[in-house]
Amino acid sequence: MGLASWPAIMSLPQPQPPLEHWPNVISLIMGNPDHLSKYKEPLYCYDELVTSTYFFTMVEPSITMVVIYQKKKAKNDQLTQEFMYIMSTNLRNWKIFSLLKPKP
């Protein structure tokens, strides 16, 4: 299983994913399945070697949203936490599915 087995669905602001970060991204996703599967706070990692901060949240079992900063960010960065919560919740469609659930 190579890097090509991990395609990016979307990459912003550049149209191409930051492939120089891909080994770190894949390693962190594969190494933290328990944390990611809980759908709680994002997984946080700062890599001093590349001076980059990574935030991860699982959208679906095979889709993980990753935010990469090319500088050090705090683990509890409120803007990032809120962005990831809002985006992942909307991508999961939890609100829509809860409206479709029959009322008791």
Buried (B, 14 or more C-beta within 10 A) or exposed (E): EEEEEBEEEEEEEEEEBBEEBBEBBBEBBEEBEEBBEEEEBBBBBBBEEEEBBBBBBBBEEEEBBBBBBEEEBEBEBEEBBEBBBEBBBEEBEEEEEEEEEEEE
